[in-house]
């Protein structure tokens, strides 16, 4: 090999080393960006999973509340139906006050005694 060929090979080698160094820097920067994105998305995923868990707990609580309210509603409905049947069957036992004035006086007396 001649001196010119060696010099040319040396220049090519130095360019390759330089390009390799630049690629390493770019790869390092890209790796840092990817890791930052992964961390960001991992945090976001964790927050979303917590929100989902909280929402599921809230739904369960609300479903339990709805079920309890439906049971109460049915009980009150049954009580009202029983009261209506009793009033229809024996109105004289439950309504000894016949006029509105007497009803108001009765309520006033009950309110004052409390």
C-alpha positions as CSV (number, residue, x, y, z in Angstrom):
1,X,0.0,0.0,0.0
2,X,1.2,3.4,-0.8
3,X,1.3,6.3,1.5
4,X,-1.8,8.0,-0.2
5,X,-3.8,4.8,0.2
6,X,-2.8,4.6,3.9
7,X,-3.8,8.2,4.4
8,X,-7.1,7.7,2.6
9,X,-7.8,4.6,4.8
10,X,-6.8,6.6,7.9
11,X,-9.2,9.4,6.9
12,X,-12.0,6.9,6.3
13,X,-11.3,5.3,9.6
14,X,-11.4,8.6,11.4
15,X,-14.7,9.5,9.7
16,X,-16.1,6.2,10.7
17,X,-14.9,6.7,14.3
18,X,-16.5,10.2,14.3
19,X,-19.8,9.0,12.8
20,X,-19.8,6.1,15.3
21,X,-19.3,8.5,18.2
22,X,-22.2,10.7,16.9
23,X,-24.4,7.7,16.5
24,X,-23.6,6.6,20.1
25,X,-24.6,10.1,21.4
26,X,-27.8,10.0,19.3
27,X,-28.6,6.5,20.5
28,X,-28.0,7.6,24.1
29,X,-30.3,10.6,23.8
30,X,-33.0,8.5,22.1
31,X,-32.6,5.9,24.8
32,X,-33.1,8.5,27.5
33,X,-36.2,9.9,25.7
34,X,-37.6,6.4,25.4
35,X,-37.0,5.6,29.0
36,X,-38.6,9.0,30.0
37,X,-41.6,8.1,27.9
38,X,-41.8,4.6,29.4
39,X,-41.7,6.1,32.9
40,X,-44.3,8.7,32.0
41,X,-46.7,6.1,30.5
42,X,-46.1,3.7,33.5
43,X,-47.0,6.5,35.9
44,X,-50.1,7.3,33.8
45,X,-51.1,3.7,33.6
46,X,-50.7,3.4,37.4
47,X,-52.9,6.5,37.9
48,X,-55.5,5.1,35.4
49,X,-55.5,1.8,37.2
50,X,-56.1,3.5,40.5
51,X,-58.9,5.6,39.1
52,X,-60.5,2.5,37.6
53,X,-60.2,0.7,41.0
54,X,-61.8,3.7,42.7
55,X,-64.6,3.8,40.2
56,X,-65.2,0.1,40.6
57,X,-65.4,0.6,44.4
58,X,-67.8,3.5,43.9
59,X,-70.0,1.5,41.6
60,X,-70.1,-1.4,44.1
61,X,-71.0,1.0,46.9
62,X,-73.7,2.7,44.8
63,X,-75.1,-0.7,43.7
64,X,-75.4,-1.7,47.4
65,X,-77.1,1.6,48.1
66,X,-79.5,1.1,45.3
67,X,-80.3,-2.4,46.5
68,X,-80.9,-1.2,50.0
69,X,-83.1,1.6,48.8
70,X,-85.1,-0.8,46.7
71,X,-85.7,-3.0,49.7
72,X,-86.7,0.1,51.7
73,X,-89.0,1.2,48.9
74,X,-90.7,-2.2,48.8
75,X,-91.1,-2.2,52.6
76,X,-92.7,1.3,52.5
77,X,-94.9,0.3,49.6
78,X,-96.1,-2.7,51.5
79,X,-96.7,-0.6,54.6
80,X,-98.7,1.9,52.6
81,X,-100.7,-0.8,51.0
82,X,-101.5,-2.3,54.4
83,X,-102.5,1.1,55.7
84,X,-104.8,1.7,52.8
85,X,-106.4,-1.7,53.2
86,X,-106.9,-1.1,57.0
87,X,-108.4,2.3,56.3
88,X,-110.8,0.8,53.7
89,X,-111.8,-2.0,55.9
90,X,-112.1,-0.1,59.2
91,X,-112.3,3.6,58.5
92,X,-114.1,4.4,61.8
93,X,-111.3,3.0,63.9
94,X,-108.7,5.3,62.3
95,X,-110.7,8.5,61.6
96,X,-112.6,9.7,64.7
97,X,-112.2,13.3,63.6
98,X,-114.6,14.2,60.9
99,X,-114.2,17.8,60.0
100,X,-111.2,19.8,58.8
101,X,-111.5,22.1,61.8
102,X,-111.5,19.2,64.2
103,X,-108.5,17.8,62.4
104,X,-106.6,21.1,62.7
105,X,-107.5,21.4,66.4
106,X,-106.4,17.8,67.0
107,X,-103.0,18.4,65.2
108,X,-102.5,21.7,67.1
109,X,-103.1,19.9,70.4
110,X,-100.7,17.1,69.5
111,X,-98.1,19.7,68.4
112,X,-98.4,21.7,71.6
113,X,-98.1,18.6,73.8
114,X,-94.7,17.7,72.1
